[in-house]
Amino acid sequence: MPNDPFRTAPQPRPPASRVVSWTQSAALFCFGASILLEVGQSQWHWPLLGRGWPILGLDIAGALLMAASLVLLFAARRRGR
């Protein structure tokens, strides 16, 4: 039977749900580390390399990771239509 639901191919599962979760977790880690470094520099005058460059690097890395997770999420939802 062509309409038999038990013989049809299974629907492809939307990929990247785990990848999106890991990417967003890494982005939040970058943002959190950047905030801790900023507080540490302002309150306790931690000597860090290069006057805020590590903070800027963590912010940029977090923003890129969050953008990548949104692109992956959008692609997974679009593929699922």
Number of C-alpha atoms within 10 A of each C-alpha: 6 6 7 7 9 7 9 10 7 8 7 8 10 14 15 16 15 9 13 20 13 14 22 20 16 16 24 17 14 21 19 15 17 21 15 13 19 18 13 14 16 10 9 9 11 12 9 13 8 8 10 13 11 16 21 13 13 20 20 16 16 24 17 14 21 19 15 16 22 15 13 18 19 12 14 17 14 10 12 12 6
